[in-house]
Amino acid sequence: MATADNKTYIGLSFGTSNSVIAIINKENRAEVIANEDGEHKTPSYIAFSGEEEYHGSQAKHQFVRNAQNTILGFRDLLGKAFSDAPVSAEGAKIVNQDGTAVYEVTTVNEEGEESTLRLSAHDATVRYLVRLRTSAEDYLGHKITGAVLAVPVWFTEQQKESVRAACTAAELPVLQLISEPAAAALMYGLGADASHDDAKDALALVVDVGGAGADVSLVAVHGGLFTVVGSKHTADVSGSTLDDVLVKHFAGEFKKQTGIDVLDGKHARSVRKLTEAAEITKRTLSAATTAPCAVESLADGMDFNGTINRTRFDILAGRVYNPLLDAVRDVVAEAGYTPAQVSQVVFCGGAARIRKLQSKVALLFPETTEIREEVGELDEVIAAGCAEQAALIAQGVIEVDAKEAAVPVLAKPIGLQLSADELIAVLQKDTPLPASRTVKVALPAGEKRAYLAVAEGEPVAPKDEDEEDEESEEEKKAQPLYRPSKLLAEMVLELEAADADTRVEVKFFVGTDRKLTVVATEPKSGKSIQAEIPQN
């Protein structure tokens, strides 16, 4: 686990549908821990039945037969007014209380008397976080010193403050809130080997498909720092929408077998039972080619047993993926990049394990883009990334900061102009400032002058499919990613005749004032030249 001076830190993914707790184990690897039910995922549900209050899986099971007293979706209501609450939310009724959305449930006291209990999203979150904290402390055997929590990239500052307030009330000490795509990037090890001048830059697309929606985020990795440069959220693609595909299919099968239409609006409990079974079928299909679906007494005392293969499911779900694919295209384009400039695509979220979904996303990118999903259970990625961040805090690698600070970034790529049509980017767009990079330039044998043209760049627009078909594989690979858009400086370094080992080291530095300094040095002779360019 993440420890320092006998302090224990954890990582927590607090999700709309499920939450996951992770630690750094003795082998210094992120490990998801089990709750009191022995499960790695804790459904984000709270339910009341008589005198009892249920959390997690037990509360989710209550939803089937006791939906009116089951609270769900409370995370996304944090920091919002009643006017922002969903109009037709599932579960407990949401009512207006002085402009605040509150859940209304019925409870029973020891004397058997019924009463109405009203809980705001804050109240529900506090109760739920207390249970998560207790689960973690029971597993660890002692109290938690601090936690790193992931929040959606689209959360407003007010929503983040609401999360912090709920954590405080639940006695869960927050070290830091980090965005979900940054947590995923950490778990995938993006930027892990980055160090100063030798830092390896990356532009990664994080595709997070959870139970209630999908988030597509473009993350620039520079010098070990993560900057989310674009993000899109869609509720049209999620684990729930994929469950619905299976529900409709199996409901049709059940109607053929029995003549009973459970989707006629009169069988709400039957639909909830079928949805619960379909969710299990969906998870099975991610690993097997065929999966069963069984529901005892689905409707009117009639049982249901069915099966579906992965090919059939892929056909049925084909159109469901379109909003996700649109979001991927939009995020890349609106951030000012092309698909060829995205170095990696990484997946997280339980529904992202579906192979067809991954392959459809992969088809939007060239072969040079690495497609990754190898980190383990995809619904555990974000929690594990939070644990990785907690470990860095525990080790003193990074300072504890409860809030994410805004960091200035480079507006355009800067590098060496090779020709009128090609630029090698040394400092990428969206690099956090200050930033420094060094490249080495070889010279032809006998050359006595090193000419360097420093320029800003812009992405080279991808060619249309007809043009691509006419090109050879060599031509496709040779296509530059950037072209010069503005010449910033021309530098000439006078040298002795170059030999095969001669290299000119060119260092680029941009400060927070956005002033660019370029220093070209030939180490053997010690000769050097410098240019300073003020940036707009």
C-alpha positions in Angstrom: 0.0 0.0 0.0 1.1 3.6 -0.4 2.8 4.5 2.8 5.2 7.1 4.2 6.1 7.5 7.8 3.4 5.0 8.8 0.8 6.9 6.8 -1.5 5.0 4.5 -2.9 6.5 1.3 -5.4 5.0 -1.1 -6.8 5.7 -4.6 -10.5 5.9 -5.1 -12.6 5.9 -8.3 -16.0 7.3 -7.2 -18.2 6.6 -10.2 -21.8 7.1 -11.2 -22.5 3.4 -11.4 -19.7 1.8 -9.4 -16.7 2.8 -7.2 -13.4 1.0 -6.8 -10.7 1.3 -4.1 -7.0 0.6 -4.8 -3.8 0.6 -2.8 -0.1 0.2 -3.7 0.9 -3.2 -2.4 4.3 -4.5 -1.0 5.5 -5.1 -4.5 4.9 -1.4 -5.3 2.1 -2.3 -7.7 -1.5 -0.9 -7.8 -3.9 -3.4 -6.3 -7.7 -3.2 -6.1 -9.0 -4.3 -2.8 -12.3 -6.2 -2.1 -15.2 -4.7 -0.1 -17.0 -6.6 2.7 -18.9 -8.6 0.1 -15.7 -9.8 -1.5 -16.2 -7.7 -4.6 -13.8 -5.3 -6.3 -16.6 -3.0 -7.5 -19.0 -1.4 -5.1 -22.2 -0.3 -6.9 -23.0 3.4 -6.2 -26.4 2.6 -4.7 -28.1 3.2 -1.4 -31.4 1.5 -0.5 -33.8 1.5 2.4 -36.1 -1.4 3.3 -38.0 -1.3 6.6 -35.4 -0.5 9.3 -32.5 -1.5 7.1 -30.1 0.7 5.1 -28.2 -1.1 2.3 -25.2 -0.1 0.3 -23.4 -1.4 -2.8 -24.4 -4.7 -4.2 -27.1 -5.3 -1.6 -28.7 -2.0 -2.5 -28.5 -2.7 -6.2 -30.4 -5.9 -5.6 -33.0 -4.0 -3.7 -33.5 -1.9 -6.8 -35.2 -4.8 -8.6 -38.1 -5.1 -6.1 -37.8 -1.8 -4.1 -36.9 0.8 -6.7 -38.8 3.6 -5.1 -36.6 3.4 -2.0 -33.3 3.0 -3.9 -31.0 6.0 -4.5 -28.6 6.0 -7.5 -26.9 8.6 -9.6 -26.2 10.9 -6.7 -22.6 11.6 -7.6 -23.6 13.5 -10.7 -26.1 15.6 -8.7 -23.4 17.0 -6.4 -23.1 20.8 -6.7 -26.2 21.0 -8.9 -29.6 22.7 -8.3 -33.0 20.9 -8.7 -33.4 22.5 -12.1 -30.4 20.4 -13.3 -31.8 17.1 -11.9 -32.9 14.4 -14.4 -36.6 14.7 -15.3 -37.3 10.9 -15.2 -34.6 9.4 -13.0 -34.8 5.8 -12.0 -35.1 4.8 -8.4 -36.2 7.1 -5.6 -38.3 10.1 -6.4 -36.4 13.4 -6.7 -38.2 16.5 -5.2 -37.4 20.2 -4.9 -36.4 21.4 -1.5 -35.5 25.1 -1.5 -34.0 24.8 -5.0 -32.0 21.7 -4.1 -32.7 18.2 -5.5 -33.3 15.7 -2.7 -34.2 12.0 -2.8 -37.4 11.0 -1.0 -37.6 7.5 0.4 -39.8 5.7 3.0 -38.3 4.2 6.1 -39.7 2.2 9.1 -38.7 2.7 12.7 -38.4 0.0 15.4 -42.1 0.5 16.3 -43.1 -0.2 12.7 -44.1 3.4 11.9 -43.4 4.7 8.5 -41.8 8.0 7.8 -40.4 10.0 4.9 -36.6 10.5 4.7 -35.2 13.1 2.5 -31.5 13.0 1.4 -29.7 15.5 -0.8 -27.0 14.3 -3.1 -24.5 15.5 -0.5 -26.2 13.4 2.2 -26.3 10.3 0.1 -22.7 10.8 -1.0 -21.5 11.1 2.6 -23.3 7.9 3.7 -21.8 6.1 0.7 -18.3 7.4 1.2 -18.4 6.4 4.9 -19.1 2.9 3.7 -16.2 2.9 1.3 -13.8 4.4 3.9 -15.0 1.7 6.4 -14.4 -1.1 3.8 -10.9 0.2 3.1 -10.0 0.5 6.8 -11.4 -2.9 7.6 -9.3 -4.4 4.8 -6.1 -2.5 5.8 -6.6 -3.0 9.6 -6.1 0.7 10.4 -7.2 4.2 9.5 -6.6 5.9 6.2 -4.3 8.9 6.2 -5.3 10.3 2.9 -6.9 9.5 -0.5 -6.6 10.6 -4.1 -9.9 10.7 -5.8 -10.7 10.8 -9.5 -13.5 13.1 -10.8 -14.8 13.5 -14.4 -12.9 16.0 -16.5 -16.2 17.8 -17.1 -16.9 18.4 -13.4 -17.1 22.2 -12.6 -15.2 23.7 -9.7 -18.4 23.8 -7.8 -18.9 20.1 -8.2 -15.3 19.4 -7.2 -15.9 21.5 -4.0 -19.0 19.5 -3.4 -16.9 16.3 -3.6 -14.4 17.7 -1.2 -17.1 18.8 1.2 -18.7 15.3 1.2 -15.3 13.7 1.8 -14.7 15.9 4.8 -18.1 15.1 6.2 -17.4 11.4 5.7 -14.0 11.7 7.4 -12.2 10.7 4.3 -9.1 12.9 4.1 -8.6 14.1 0.5 -5.0 14.6 -0.6 -5.9 15.5 -4.2 -8.6 15.4 -6.8 -7.3 14.4 -10.2 -9.2 14.0 -13.5 -10.2 10.5 -14.6 -8.3 10.6 -17.9 -5.1 11.7 -16.0 -5.6 8.8 -13.6 -6.0 6.4 -16.5 -2.8 7.8 -18.2 -0.9 7.2 -14.9 -2.0 3.6 -14.8 -1.0 3.0 -18.4 2.5 4.5 -17.5 2.3 7.3 -20.0 5.2 9.7 -19.3 6.6 7.3 -16.6 10.1 7.5 -18.0 10.0 11.2 -18.7 12.9 13.2 -17.3 13.8 16.7 -18.3 15.6 17.0 -21.7 15.1 13.3 -22.5 11.4 13.4 -21.8 9.3 11.4 -24.2 6.3 13.3 -25.3 3.0 11.6 -26.1 -0.5 12.5 -27.2 -2.9 9.9 -25.9 -6.6 9.5 -26.4 -8.4 8.1 -23.3 -11.6 6.3 -24.1 -13.6 5.8 -20.9 -16.9 3.9 -21.3 -18.6 3.5 -17.9 -22.0 2.4 -16.8 -23.8 5.8 -17.3 -21.8 7.4 -20.1 -18.6 7.8 -22.1 -15.8 10.3 -21.8 -13.3 10.8 -24.6 -10.3 12.8 -23.6 -7.1 13.9 -25.4 -4.2 14.0 -23.0 -0.9 15.6 -23.8 2.0 14.1 -21.9 5.1 16.2 -21.6 7.9 15.8 -19.1 5.9 13.5 -17.0 3.0 16.1 -16.8 -0.5 15.4 -18.0 -2.6 18.1 -19.7 -6.1 17.4 -20.8 -6.4 19.4 -24.1 -9.8 18.2 -25.2 -12.7 16.2 -23.9 -16.2 15.1 -24.9 -18.9 13.5 -22.8 -21.8 11.5 -24.2 -24.6 9.7 -22.3 -25.6 8.0 -25.6 -23.0 5.3 -25.2 -22.6 3.5 -21.9 -22.8 0.1 -20.2 -26.5 0.9 -19.7 -27.2 1.5 -23.4 -25.4 -1.8 -24.3 -27.5 -3.5 -21.6 -30.6 -2.1 -23.2 -29.6 -3.7 -26.5 -29.6 -7.1 -24.8 -32.8 -6.4 -22.9 -34.7 -5.7 -26.1 -33.3 -8.8 -27.8 -34.1 -11.1 -24.9 -37.5 -9.4 -24.3 -38.3 -10.3 -27.9 -37.2 -13.9 -27.3 -39.3 -14.1 -24.2 -42.3 -12.7 -26.1 -41.9 -15.4 -28.8 -41.8 -18.1 -26.1 -44.6 -16.9 -23.9 -46.6 -14.2 -25.7 -45.7 -11.8 -22.8 -44.3 -8.4 -23.7 -42.3 -7.2 -20.7 -41.5 -3.9 -22.5 -45.2 -2.9 -22.7 -44.8 -0.5 -19.7 -46.7 -2.7 -17.3 -43.8 -4.9 -16.2 -41.3 -2.5 -14.7 -40.0 -5.1 -12.2 -39.5 -7.6 -14.9 -37.5 -5.1 -17.0 -35.2 -4.5 -14.0 -34.7 -8.2 -13.4 -33.9 -8.7 -17.1 -31.5 -5.7 -17.1 -29.6 -7.2 -14.1 -29.3 -10.5 -16.0 -28.3 -8.8 -19.3 -25.5 -7.0 -17.5 -24.0 -10.3 -16.6 -24.4 -11.6 -20.1 -22.6 -8.5 -21.5 -19.6 -9.0 -19.2 -19.4 -12.7 -20.2 -19.4 -11.8 -23.9 -16.3 -9.7 -23.5 -14.4 -12.9 -22.7 -16.4 -15.6 -24.4 -18.0 -16.1 -27.8 -21.4 -17.1 -26.4 -23.1 -16.2 -23.2 -26.4 -17.3 -21.5 -29.1 -15.1 -19.9 -31.4 -16.7 -17.3 -34.1 -15.1 -15.2 -36.2 -17.0 -12.8 -39.9 -16.0 -12.9 -39.3 -13.1 -15.3 -43.1 -12.4 -15.7 -46.3 -14.1 -14.6 -44.3 -16.9 -13.0 -42.6 -17.8 -16.3 -38.9 -18.4 -16.4 -36.6 -17.2 -19.2 -33.5 -18.9 -20.5 -31.7 -17.7 -23.6 -28.3 -17.4 -25.2 -26.6 -15.0 -27.6 -23.2 -15.1 -29.4 -20.8 -12.3 -29.7 -21.4 -11.8 -33.5 -25.1 -11.4 -33.0 -24.5 -8.9 -30.2 -22.1 -6.9 -32.3 -24.6 -6.6 -35.1 -27.4 -5.5 -32.7 -25.1 -3.0 -31.0 -23.5 -1.6 -34.2 -25.3 1.7 -34.2 -24.9 2.3 -30.5 -21.2 3.0 -31.0 -21.7 5.9 -33.4 -22.0 8.7 -30.8 -18.7 7.5 -29.3 -16.9 7.5 -32.7 -18.3 11.0 -33.3 -16.9 12.1 -30.0 -13.5 10.7 -30.8 -13.4 12.5 -34.2 -14.6 15.8 -32.6 -12.1 15.7 -29.7 -9.1 15.2 -32.0 -10.2 17.8 -34.6 -11.3 20.5 -32.1 -8.0 20.2 -30.2 -6.2 21.0 -33.5 -4.7 17.6 -34.1 -5.0 14.9 -36.7 -5.4 11.1 -36.0 -1.8 10.5 -37.1 -0.5 12.7 -34.3 -2.2 10.6 -31.6 0.5 8.3 -30.4 -1.7 6.0 -28.2 -5.3 5.2 -27.6 -6.0 3.7 -24.1 -9.2 2.2 -22.9 -10.8 2.2 -19.4 -14.3 1.7 -18.0 -16.1 -1.7 -17.8 -18.0 -1.3 -21.1 -14.8 -0.5 -23.0 -13.8 -4.1 -22.7 -16.1 -5.0 -25.6 -13.8 -6.0 -28.5 -16.1 -4.5 -31.3 -16.1 -1.1 -29.6 -12.3 -1.2 -29.4 -11.9 -2.2 -33.0 -14.3 0.5 -34.2 -12.3 3.2 -32.4 -9.0 1.7 -33.6 -10.2 2.0 -37.3 -10.2 5.8 -36.9 -6.4 5.9 -36.5 -3.5 4.9 -38.6 -1.3 1.8 -37.9 1.3 4.1 -36.3 -1.1 4.8 -33.4 -0.7 2.2 -30.6 -4.0 0.8 -29.3 -3.7 -0.3 -25.7 -6.0 -2.1 -23.2 -3.6 -4.5 -21.6 -3.5 -3.1 -18.0 -6.0 -5.6 -16.5 -9.6 -5.1 -15.6 -10.6 -1.9 -17.4 -13.1 -0.9 -14.8 -10.3 -0.8 -12.2 -7.9 1.4 -14.2 -8.9 4.8 -12.8 -8.8 3.6 -9.2 -5.4 2.1 -9.8 -4.1 5.3 -11.4 -5.3 7.2 -8.3 -3.3 4.8 -6.1 -0.2 5.4 -8.3 -0.7 9.1 -7.7 -1.1 8.5 -4.0 2.2 6.6 -4.0 4.0 9.5 -5.6 2.6 11.7 -2.9 3.6 9.2 -0.2 7.2 9.1 -1.6 7.4 12.9 -1.8 7.9 12.8 -5.5 5.1 15.4 -5.9 3.7 17.9 -3.5 0.3 17.4 -2.0 -2.1 19.8 -3.6 -5.8 19.4 -2.9 -6.6 21.3 -6.1 -5.4 21.0 -9.6 -3.5 24.1 -10.6 -3.9 25.6 -14.0 -0.6 25.4 -15.9 0.2 27.6 -19.0 0.8 25.6 -22.1 2.4 26.1 -25.5 -0.1 27.2 -28.1 1.6 25.8 -31.1 4.4 23.2 -31.8 7.9 24.6 -32.2 10.8 22.9 -33.9 13.3 22.8 -36.7 12.1 23.5 -40.2 13.5 20.9 -42.6 11.8 22.3 -45.7 8.9 24.4 -46.8 6.6 21.4 -46.2 8.1 19.7 -43.2 8.8 20.6 -39.6 10.2 18.4 -36.8 8.4 19.4 -33.6 10.8 19.6 -30.7 8.2 21.2 -28.3 4.8 19.9 -28.9 1.6 21.9 -28.8 0.1 21.9 -25.3 3.4 21.3 -23.6 3.2 22.7 -20.0 5.4 25.6 -19.3 8.2 26.1 -18.5 9.6 23.4 -20.8 13.0 22.4 -22.1 14.0 19.9 -24.8 17.2 19.1 -26.6 17.7 17.5 -30.0 20.9 16.5 -31.7 21.5 17.3 -35.4 24.0 15.4 -37.5 26.0 17.2 -40.3 27.4 15.9 -43.6 31.1 15.1 -43.4 33.2 18.1 -44.3 30.4 20.6 -43.6 31.6 23.8 -41.9 28.4 25.6 -41.2 25.3 24.4 -39.3 22.2 26.1 -40.6 19.1 25.9 -38.3 15.7 27.3 -39.1 13.4 27.6 -36.0 9.7 27.7 -36.8 6.2 27.3 -35.4 4.2 24.5 -37.0 0.7 23.4 -37.8 -0.6 19.9 -38.4 -0.6 18.5 -41.9 -4.2 17.7 -42.8 -4.7 14.0 -43.6 -5.3 13.1 -47.2 -8.7 11.7 -48.2 -9.2 8.0 -48.8 -8.9 8.3 -52.6 -5.5 9.9 -52.3 -4.3 7.4 -49.7 -5.3 4.5 -51.9 -3.0 5.8 -54.7 0.0 6.2 -52.4 2.5 3.4 -51.6 3.2 2.3 -48.1 6.5 4.1 -48.1 4.9 7.4 -49.2 2.3 7.1 -46.4 4.9 6.5 -43.7 7.0 9.5 -45.1 4.1 12.0 -44.8 5.2 14.6 -42.3 3.0 15.3 -39.3 3.7 19.1 -39.2 4.6 21.8 -41.7 6.1 25.2 -40.9 3.6 28.0 -40.4 5.8 30.8 -39.1 9.6 31.2 -39.3 10.9 32.4 -35.9 14.7 32.5 -36.3 17.5 31.5 -38.6 20.8 30.5 -37.0 24.2 29.7 -38.5 26.9 28.1 -36.4 30.4 28.2 -37.8 32.4 25.0 -37.3 35.5 23.1 -38.2 34.9 20.5 -40.9 32.4 18.0 -39.6 33.2 14.3 -39.4 30.9 11.3 -39.0 30.7 11.8 -35.2 29.9 15.6 -35.3 26.6 16.5 -33.7 25.1 19.9 -32.9 23.0 19.9 -29.7 20.1 22.3 -30.1 18.3 23.2 -26.8 14.8 24.8 -26.8 13.5 26.5 -23.7 10.2 28.3 -23.2 9.5 30.0 -19.9 6.2 30.9 -18.4 6.5 34.3 -20.0 6.4 32.3 -23.3 9.8 33.6 -24.5 11.6 31.1 -26.6 15.4 30.6 -26.2 17.3 28.4 -28.6 20.9 27.5 -28.0 22.9 25.5 -30.5 26.2 24.0 -29.3 28.9 21.8 -30.9 30.4 20.0 -27.8 33.8 19.1 -29.3 34.8 22.7 -30.1 32.5 24.3 -27.5 31.2 26.7 -30.2 27.7 28.0 -29.5 25.1 30.4 -30.8 21.9 31.6 -29.2 18.6 33.2 -30.3 15.9 34.6 -28.1 12.4 35.0 -29.6 9.6 36.7 -27.6 6.3 34.7 -28.0 2.8 36.3 -28.4 
